[in-house]
Amino acid sequence: MSTLLPASIKTIVIATDLSQSADAAAEQAAALARRCGASLWMLHVFNDGIWASVKGIYDAERWSDNEPVLSARNRLSQQVRDIADRYGVCVTGETRTGHPATEIAHFIDECGADLVVVGKHGENSGDTFLGGTALKVLKQSNVPVLLTHRNTANDYSKVLIATDFSKCDFKAARYAFGLFPTSSHYVLHTYYIAFEGCMRIAGASDRAIERYNDNELQNSEEKMARMRATLAVDKSLQVEWMSICGYPGREVIRQSEKLGVDLIVIGKRGVVTLEDHLLGSVTQNVLYHTDKNVLLVPDNLPEDIRGLRES
């Protein structure tokens, strides 16, 4: 099978706007860097456009004699020293100027990052709210993005992996199994009966609808069995395979709360469908409603470089 080895994650980038949410993300990134033996880059992108807006609204010239970009660099340097001292990892700070998602994507390529960590909320909610920056970064690169909502002290002991049996979700599952080999994993597929309300209006009986439900469940379990066989999960891994009736986004959140998971893993496709525009994608739905950390794994994640191997 293809598996990601934790030790093969060599470089982690934490994209920080120096907000409290980003501080929690930095803690998560540092903990992962220590466990994987990886180096950590702390990147702050100074958005001069946002600063221009701030100056236009507030009397910012009277706040400090220092240039704001210089103050940002000083704050980042302090945080770099603090993280390095407390976690015992190699940490380097970098400041760029420009649009956050674009600069982050460029930096990922420059340093050869294997994983990017971003806070769910930032100071500029219009940009980072609902993981906007993370999704933009994901779209522009082939590196997984960990979107953090809170600091998780127990190192992701329970992980929920959402799947619709796409190739992208197979990659996401492999990635999660390799990155968190000692965790309890829950692979979840949700199914539902299309147009159930219309069928009831047309006179379909409860028994008939139950029969459709049984067929969907059987179909889901068959696909889950094929996924399990294809992934050839090592016996040392703790994995529970779940087929549950319900709408995907809502059920992913409900099960994550019921199971008490620390992390939700989702494969993110590069193509946006009409349904995504009309109803909101499962990913966006989960990001909006969950208070869990979310790992987004892109469909173009290579299987032959930096961490994925055949065994």
N, C-alpha and C positions, 0 to 999 in steps of 0.2 A: 504494500500500500504506500501512498505518499503521506509522509508525516513531517510535521515541523518540529525540529529539535529546539528546545529552549535555548541551548548553548549557541545555536546558530544565529540568534538575534544578536547582532554585534553593535548596532547603532539605533538608539531611540531618540526621537526628537519630541520635546514638549514645546508646543506653541503656546506662549503665555502673553496675555495682555496686562499682566501684573495685578489682576483683580483677585478677590477672594476665591472665586470659582477656579481660577487658573492656579492658585496656590494649592488647592486640593488635587488638581490634575497633576501638578508637579510632584506631589507626594506619591501618587500612584505610579508615575513614570519612574521615579527614583527607586521605588520598591521593585518594580519589574527589572530595571537595569541591574540592581544588586543581585536578584535571583538568577538572571540570565548571564551575568558577567559582561554586560554590555556597557558601552560608553554612552553618555547622555549629553545631548545638546539642548540647551535652553534658548529658544528663539523668541525674541520680541520684535514684532513688526510695528514700528511707529507709524500710525496712520496720520499723515500730515493734513489730509483732508478733514478728518474729524477734529483735529486741533484747530484748524481754521474756523470751523463751526463753533467750537467752544469759545474762541476769542470773540466771535461775533455776537454771542449771547451774553457772556459774562465779562466782568472787568478783569480779565486774566492777566493783564500786564502788571497788576499790583500784587499778584500772588507771590512771585519769587523773581530773583534776579537771574536765576539759572535758565538756560535754554531747556525746554521741556524734553527734547530728545536726550540731552545730557543727563537730566534727572532720571529718565527711564533707564539709561545705561547704568547709572549708579545703583539704582534699585535692583536691576537684574544682576549686577556683580555681587551685591550683598546676598542675594538669594542663591546664587551659584555657590558661593563659599559655604553658606549654611547647609545646603543640600549635600555638598561634598563631605563636609565634616560629619553630619549625622548619619549618612548612609554608606560612607566609605566607597563611593563610586567616582569614576572620572567624569567630571562635569565641565562643560565649556559653554560660555555665554556668547550669544551673537545678536546684534541689533541690526535690523534692516528698516528701510523707509519705503512705504508704498501701500498697496492694497493687500490686506492680510492673506487671503486665500492664494493669490497669485505668488506672493513672495514666499509663502510657506511651501508651495509646490516646487518653486525653483530651488529652494534650500534643500528639500528632500532629495532632489536629483543630485545636487552638488555634494552632499555628504554621504550619499548612498544609504539613506535611512531604511530600516527594516520595519519600523513601527512608528506611528505618530500619535501623540496624546494631546487632546484638546479638551478644554472645559466646556460644559454644555452651555453655560451662560457667561457672558462677559459684560464689560462695562458698556459696550455699544450693543444693546440688545437687538437693534435692527439688523446687525450683521451676524451675531452668534446665537441668537435665540433660536431654539429648536435645532441646534446643531448646524446652522446655515453654513458656517465656515467649514465645519468638518465635512459636510456633503460636497461643498465646492472643492475642497482639497482632494476628496476621494475621486471626484470626477476628473481631476486634472493629473492624477498620479495612479500608480498601481500598488500603493502601499496601504496596508490596513490602518484604520483610524480607530483609536480608543476614545470614545466620547464619555467624559466623566461627569457625573452629577454630584458625587460625594466621595469622600475618602473611605475606602474599604479596608478595614484593619486585618481581616482574616484571609487575605490573599486569594480571594475568589474560590472559596471552597465548594460553591455550587454554581454551575453554569448552565443556562438554558440556551439551546441552539434551535432557532426557528428554521423550518425547511418546507419548501414546496417541491422538493426533489429535483431542483434544477442543478445544472453543473456547478453554478456559482455556490449553491448551498453545500455541495459536496466539499468544495474547497474550504468553505467556512468551517465545516465540521472537522476536517482534517487539521486545520489551523488551530482550532480550539483544543482538540485532543492533545496535540503536540505541545502547545504553549502551557496548558494546565493539566499535566498528566496525573496529578494526584487529586484532582477535583472530582466531584460527582457531577456527571453530565446528564442533561435531560434533552433528548432530541425530540422536538415537538412538531407534528404536522396537524394542522386544523383543516377540517372539511365542513362543508355545509350543503344543504339541499337548495339548489337554485330555484327561485320562484315558488317557494313553499307557500307564501301568502296567496299567490295567484291560483295555485292548485286547490287550496282550501276554498277560495271563492268559487272556483269551478266545480266544487262538489267532491273533491278527493277525500277519501275517508282517512281516519287516523291510521288504520292498518296499512293502507296503500302508501302513505307518507313514511310510515315506519319501515316498510319494505325498501323504499328508496334510501332511507337512512342506513339500513343494513348493507345495501349494495355499496354506498359510498364508504362506509367503514371498512368493508372487505377490500375495496380498491385501495384505500389508504394503507391498510396493513400489508397488502401485497407489495406495494411500492416501498414501504418501510423495510420489509424483509430484504428486498433487492438492494436497498441502500446499505443496510447492515452488512450484507454479503460483499458488496463492492468495496466498502471501506475496510473490511477485514480487521475490525478493531481488536487490538491486543487484549488478551484476557485480563491483564493487570488493570485496565481502565474500568472505571465504574460508569456504566452507561445505561440509562433507561430510555426505551423507545416508546413514544406516546402518540397515539392517534386519537384526537378529541374533536367532537362536533362543536363548531362555533365559528364566528367570523375571525379571520387571522389576527389582525391587530389587537382587537379587544381580548381574544383568548390568550395571546402571548403575554399580555400584561397581567391578566387574571391568574394564569398559571405561574408566572414569575413571582407574584405575591403569595400565592398559595404554597409554593415550594420553598419560598424564602431564599431565592437565588441572589447572588451578588452581581451577576453579569449576564446580559443578554447578547447573544451573538447572531448577527444577521448578515447574509450575503447580499451585497448591493450590486444590482445590475447597472450597466452603463446606459441602457436604452430606457427612456421614459415613455410609458404607454399612455394611451388616451385615458385609461382607467385611473392612472396615477393623477392626471390633471383633474378629472371629474370628482373622484372620491377621496383622493389623498392616498399615497402609497402606504403599504404596511410599515415601512421604515419610518416615514414621517409620523404616522399615527403613534407608533411606539415611542419615538423620541418626544413627542408632544406630551404624552400621558404618563410615562414611567418615571420613577425616581431612581431607577437602577442605572448602573453604568452600562454602556452599549458599545460593543466592538463591531465595527463595520468592515467587512472583508470584501474587496472588489472582485468582480468577475474576471478582470484581466490580471489577477495575481499570477505571476509566472510560477510554473511548477518545476523549473530547472535551475533557479538561482536563489541565493540567499535564504536557505532554510528548508526548502522542500526537496526531498530526496526520495528515490525509489528504494524500497526494502522488501 
